[in-house]
Amino acid sequence: MIKGWFPDAHPANNIFVAYDTKSDFEAYYGTLESHIYPALLGVESNTDLRKKVNEILFIDSQTGKVLHRHKVAA
């Protein structure tokens, strides 16, 4: 679906951010999520992502349980 919406997207397999790096970043710039999701999905900017995606859900593939929910659209 992401490749259909964003043909030039190059999603990352994973992104690791150490706890202290996350804490420092959020103290100065706000939530890290708004920067991680575009990078993880391979989309150039959060603005581009907001044009197509309202919400991102992380779902446990074994149980189907929603692990994390993030509203993208304002």
N, C-alpha and C positions, 0 to 999 in steps of 0.2 A: 504494500500500500504506500509506504514512504517513497519508494522508487517511482511509483506512478505519479505521486504528487510532486516530487522533486527528482526528476530524472538525473540530475548531476550530483545527487547526494552520494557521499561516501561514508556510510556509517562506521563507527568505531566498534571493535569487538568488546572493548572494556575501557573504563577510565578509572584510575585510582587516585584518590586525593587523601593524603594523610590528615588525621584529625586536627593536628595543630595548624596545618596549612589552611584547612577549611575554616577553623575558628578565626585565624588572622584575616583571611579573605572577607569573611562575613562581618567582621568588626569594622572594616573600611568600606566595603562595596555592597553589602546586602546579601541576600541568599545566593548560594552557589548554584542551586538548581537551575536558575534561569540561564546560566552560562553552560552548564553541563549538558542539558537536554539537547540543545542544537548541535553541540559537538558530538554527542553520542549517536544522534540520528543522522549526522553528516549534513546538516542544513547550515547554510552560511550564517544566518542570524536568527535571533529570537523573533524578529519582526516577520521574517519569511514563514517561520513556524506558526505564528499566530494567525496567519492568513488561512491556514488549512486545518489546524488542530486546536480543539477546544480544551482537551484534557488528556493527560498521559496517565495510564494505569500500569503499575507493575503487578503482574499476576503470577502466583505460584503455579507452575505448569503441572504439578502433581495434584494439588488440591483444588485449584481454580479460585482460591482465596485472593482477594485484592490485598497486596502487601503495602502499596503506597499509591497515593493519588495526588496528582499535581495539576492544578488549573493553569492552562497556558494563556488562553484568551482573556483579555481584560474585561 
